[in-house]
């Protein structure tokens, strides 16, 4: 079953946004990537700050097989595949839209 892995927020200034959201939520920046904030407790979704991507949810799966099964399940619930998305080589995610057109990703969190 998928779970909420991260929330991606479109921001204009990553440093300013990281400081605000870290203080607002009690999250801490990851040492290897200050644009990714983690809950201090380790429980809960990551917050990813991005200057280029739209605000959206990332739903995580354990592996590629679960990703395929969850995409099929979500499509059966009313989501649709976003067919014209420009995926990078070896993408570990699928872009879907909910019934209202809001984009979200289903991500193989077990991929490198």
URCOR-V885288 format. One record per residue. N is the residue number from 1. RES is the residue in three letters. PHI is phi as a letter, one per 20 degrees, with the letter a starting at -180 (999 if undefined). Layout:
{{N;RES;PHI} {N;RES;PHI}}
//
This chain:
{{1;UNK;999} {2;UNK;f} {3;UNK;b} {4;UNK;f} {5;UNK;e} {6;UNK;b} {7;UNK;d} {8;UNK;e} {9;UNK;d} {10;UNK;f} {11;UNK;c} {12;UNK;e} {13;UNK;c} {14;UNK;f} {15;UNK;g} {16;UNK;f} {17;UNK;f} {18;UNK;f} {19;UNK;f} {20;UNK;f} {21;UNK;f} {22;UNK;f} {23;UNK;f} {24;UNK;f} {25;UNK;d} {26;UNK;m} {27;UNK;e} {28;UNK;c} {29;UNK;f} {30;UNK;f} {31;UNK;g} {32;UNK;e} {33;UNK;b} {34;UNK;f} {35;UNK;e} {36;UNK;d} {37;UNK;d} {38;UNK;d} {39;UNK;f} {40;UNK;g} {41;UNK;f} {42;UNK;n} {43;UNK;e} {44;UNK;o} {45;UNK;f} {46;UNK;f} {47;UNK;d} {48;UNK;d} {49;UNK;d} {50;UNK;b} {51;UNK;e} {52;UNK;d} {53;UNK;e} {54;UNK;f} {55;UNK;f} {56;UNK;a} {57;UNK;e} {58;UNK;d} {59;UNK;e} {60;UNK;e} {61;UNK;c} {62;UNK;f} {63;UNK;a} {64;UNK;f} {65;UNK;f} {66;UNK;f} {67;UNK;g} {68;UNK;g} {69;UNK;f} {70;UNK;f} {71;UNK;f} {72;UNK;f} {73;UNK;f} {74;UNK;f} {75;UNK;f} {76;UNK;f} {77;UNK;e} {78;UNK;p} {79;UNK;f} {80;UNK;c} {81;UNK;f} {82;UNK;e} {83;UNK;f} {84;UNK;e} {85;UNK;f} {86;UNK;e} {87;UNK;e} {88;UNK;f} {89;UNK;g} {90;UNK;l} {91;UNK;g} {92;UNK;d} {93;UNK;b} {94;UNK;c} {95;UNK;e} {96;UNK;c} {97;UNK;c} {98;UNK;f} {99;UNK;g} {100;UNK;e} {101;UNK;n} {102;UNK;f} {103;UNK;f} {104;UNK;b} {105;UNK;d} {106;UNK;d} {107;UNK;d} {108;UNK;e} {109;UNK;f} {110;UNK;e} {111;UNK;f} {112;UNK;f}}
//
